[in-house]
Amino acid sequence: MSDTGRLNIPANKISTVEVKVGEVFEERTLTVLGSQVKQEIADRLKDNLRALGRLKENGYKVGRLRPKRFVNSIPLKQCGVTYGLDFARNKVRIQKLGEFRVLGIHQIPPGAEMANAVLVRKPSGYYLHVTCYLPREHFLRKPVGEAVGVDFGIDSKLTLSNGIKIDFEVHETPRLKRLQRKLHRTKKGFKNGKKVWFLLRREYERLNNRRRDAQNKVLAFLRLYEKVVFQDDCVKKGWAALFGGQVHSSGIGGLKSRLRTSLEVPVVVGRSEPTTRECYACGKQHELSLSDRIIKCDCGWECDRDVNAALVILERGLGLSRDQAVGLDRPELKPPEREAAARLLGSNPCIRVSFPR
Ligand SMILES: [Zn+2]
């Protein structure tokens, strides 16, 4: 890192590296990395440096570069060379490392065309992330509805314009809290402290997995509509834009940014639109306090405030005039919608769904 001139040495030819041990450098031989893998790691390092350079140019604070003790992910770019899968024996072969038994290989559908993979180390173990290509037919699903409006409430709540309410919250487990307390108590540097720290990281990983699963299921359900309309709030620029959803990976913020990227036709309504205070039927603005759960208008319209907001969002997103939107306000929850919601969302204990009466 301190000698950027070395970045141009062909990495695949490097067979020894210098490692700082105390105050002196020791020469070590690289034994288990294939030449392609070495090249990929070097390329990735260069990409990262370039990205950091761009950030610095744009006025972001970039800290001092520090050496890294570990690499937690190793790119394996060429299926058949750097890695190979044996479906019949549940095994994976990694260049120069040998063969390993793997779980979950059945998740790759037959006929998939394998591309690159990444070997990842997580607190819970080692994983191989495989990218594969499937024919388009594999992803075609029959839509359950034409368009749906989504109102994002505070505290992890989604209200759809058809009256479905989805509430998901992945709480910290008692075990996590216990481990946090324990880590706080153990003094730094103790052997026991290291173990607690490791267990804590594993528990965080599990929590993130649960959160991700809940998000995945909500996304899978919304993807069954041809159009999804939601209101965008301030999109954070900079880090969030560069690194996708990783910065705010939990809860609603993460779900929103994933909605934006994963739906084929996300329709977004600008954040300045006053959707929560507007009567859907006549457009009159109302003063609502947070405790008002129902919007009641002089025109005779009476509706749950969140459903009302979702309807306004839907109407705006589709660009409908008030006359064209007739009928949207009497949404019927069709049996396929109800069935799909129960099937996809009901399988996660952290998600609560309620249907309109
Ligand atoms: Zn009204």
Residues whose N, C-alpha, C, O or C-beta is under 5 A from the ligand:
A	BS01	ZN	C279 A281 C282 G283 K284 C297 D298 C299 W301
